[in-house]
Amino acid sequence: MIIQHKDGNSKGSFFIEENSEIKAEITYSKAGSDKIIIDHTEVSDELRGQNIGNELVEHAVNYARDNELMVIPLCPFAKSVIERDESLQDVLK
């Protein structure tokens, strides 16, 4: 499965799309020029249990690193993934 990225002026997302339907997605809002707020993660029932949610969080963290951004994880799922994995915590604001 390919994780795609949509980046707008104030919001963005990483998502998996099959047959023109989004099956999994993590969304973020831009907070100034140096932060993103991860606000929602959702994985369809058919993809649950495949570690897709964690992969989406990792993509968002890598995007933040690549763009020298800090992350504010308001989404409870993303927050728990980042808090459990020290290798992801360098981007926390």
C-alpha positions in Angstrom: 0.0 0.0 0.0 1.2 3.4 -0.9 0.9 6.3 1.5 0.2 9.5 -0.3 0.6 13.1 0.9 -1.7 16.0 0.3 -0.2 19.4 1.4 -2.4 22.6 1.4 -1.8 26.1 2.6 -3.0 25.5 6.1 -3.8 21.7 6.3 -2.5 18.5 5.0 -2.8 14.7 5.3 -1.1 11.4 4.7 -3.5 8.8 3.4 -4.0 5.4 1.7 -6.5 5.4 -1.1 -8.0 2.4 -2.9 -10.6 2.6 -5.7 -11.0 6.3 -5.1 -11.8 5.8 -1.5 -9.6 6.9 1.5 -9.0 3.8 3.6 -6.6 5.4 6.2 -5.6 8.9 6.9 -3.8 11.2 9.4 -4.5 14.9 9.1 -2.5 17.9 10.3 -2.9 21.6 10.5 0.0 24.1 10.1 0.7 26.2 13.1 2.9 29.0 11.9 6.0 28.3 9.9 7.6 25.9 12.3 4.9 23.6 13.7 2.2 21.1 12.7 -0.7 19.9 14.8 -1.6 16.3 14.2 -5.3 16.4 14.8 -6.9 13.1 13.5 -6.0 9.6 12.6 -8.4 7.1 11.1 -8.0 3.6 9.7 -10.8 1.7 8.1 -12.0 -1.6 9.6 -10.6 -3.6 6.7 -7.0 -2.3 7.4 -7.1 -2.4 11.2 -4.5 -4.7 12.8 -2.0 -4.1 10.0 0.0 -1.3 11.8 -1.2 1.2 9.2 -2.0 3.8 11.9 1.6 3.7 13.2 3.0 4.0 9.7 0.9 7.1 9.1 2.3 8.6 12.3 5.8 7.8 11.2 5.2 9.4 7.9 4.0 12.6 9.6 7.0 12.6 11.9 9.4 12.1 9.0 7.7 15.0 7.1 8.2 17.2 10.2 11.9 16.2 10.4 12.4 16.8 6.7 10.9 20.2 6.9 12.4 21.2 10.3 9.0 21.3 12.0 7.9 20.6 15.5 4.8 18.4 16.1 2.0 19.0 18.5 0.0 15.7 18.7 -3.5 16.5 19.6 -4.8 13.3 18.2 -4.9 10.8 21.1 -3.7 7.9 18.9 -0.8 9.8 17.4 0.2 11.1 20.8 0.3 7.6 22.2 2.3 6.2 19.3 4.9 9.0 19.7 5.0 8.7 23.5 5.7 5.0 23.3 8.5 5.3 20.7 11.5 7.4 21.8 12.8 7.5 18.2 9.8 9.7 17.3 10.0 12.1 20.2 12.7 14.5 18.7 9.9 16.4 16.9 7.7 17.0 20.0 6.9 20.6 20.8 
